[in-house]
């Protein structure tokens, strides 16, 4: 027998289906806000979206009074480093004292600390930790999430991370999209031979495909890590193996990673904090999505925030993300990132909502499945303890979620995971 649920007495409803496909440029500033609407859910999918008076007399198994609250699609998180061992809280005091990152590396800290912890951890330990973080993401209204590897940079650990992510995706209610980031840094073993590391990581492509462990391949293109030319060769090889590609681009030094992302037809260019005028112009003319990560700049306390205004005004499509990781953005709170996008990148609330729903979904090839409340799609829906969509980025640093539905099932409600 079909299970039916009616959400009624909605204050504002954002369906995020005003525009077809990816939303770019000035269109990101246009938001269709429905009032006095109801949403009918049947067998885990959206059955109807209509004015309340058209649905209120339908017989259903459950009626939920939204009490005039905001209702939106589940949020989409397009850039996380979900699977890792250990933590690095001891480094915060060193950073506050002004100890350079390279010195922290010499002392055994930094990313290499996480690499050692991840290599040492068992699959079960990594799995339990990943599930904990997915639960926390769900509590903030996230219903679809990307997860990168990249804390092994050896065959065994990279495959271990990807298998953990796959298992988490199979067992956790959230939808999970996996990315292979074996080219994340240069380990001690490959200190003077980065090309050999890239060859070793590329040698995993066939096995990753055979085991269906990742959809995307990513690389960190940066001074002291991988050059533009190394990134081009590596990502082209990934494309030749049937992967879609992403790039950690123009985060610290403007090397031209944004342009490379466009050149290769990458799904996303991520970070883009120091993207040049030329890079922004090319991004705006392409279908590559700029995934901006203001939490990283905020947490590290240095550098300029990405030029979101220039990108949007040029016509680019933008998404935002936490960049959840143990070293440079230690938060699962996408709502805080929404506030940073407003306060530090001058994005409007309308642009921000596009950046955490439909554009974020397209950033992980889920634009036809997530980020919208639309008839026939999974009922991934959030009821917020807020009267309107403006309130979420305005009132920062707290969790505004009232209830999260994942595929029509209550997943979270005011502090309690219901799984």
Buried (B, 14 or more C-beta within 10 A) or exposed (E): EEEBBBBBBBBBBBBBBBBEEBBBBEBBBEBEBBEEBBBBBBEBBBBBBBEBEEBEEBEBEEBBEBEEBBBBBBBBBBBBBBBBBBBBEEBEEBBEEEBEBEEBBEEEBBBBBBBBBBBEBEBEBBBEBBBEBBBBBBBBBBBBBBBBBBBBBBBEBBBBBBBBBBBBBEEBBBBBBBBBBBBBBBBEEBEEEBEEBBBBBBEBBEEBEEEEBBBBBBBBBBEEBBBBEBBBBBBEBBBEBEBBBBBBBBBBEBBBBBBBBBBBEBBBBBBBBBBBEEBBBBBBEBBBBBBBBBBBBBBBEEEEBBBBBBBBBBBBBBBBBBBBBBBBBBBBBBBBBBBBBBBBBBBBBBBBBBBBBBBBBBBBBBBEBBBBBBBEBBBBBBBBBBEBBBBBBBEBEEBBBBBBBBBBBBBBBEEEBEB
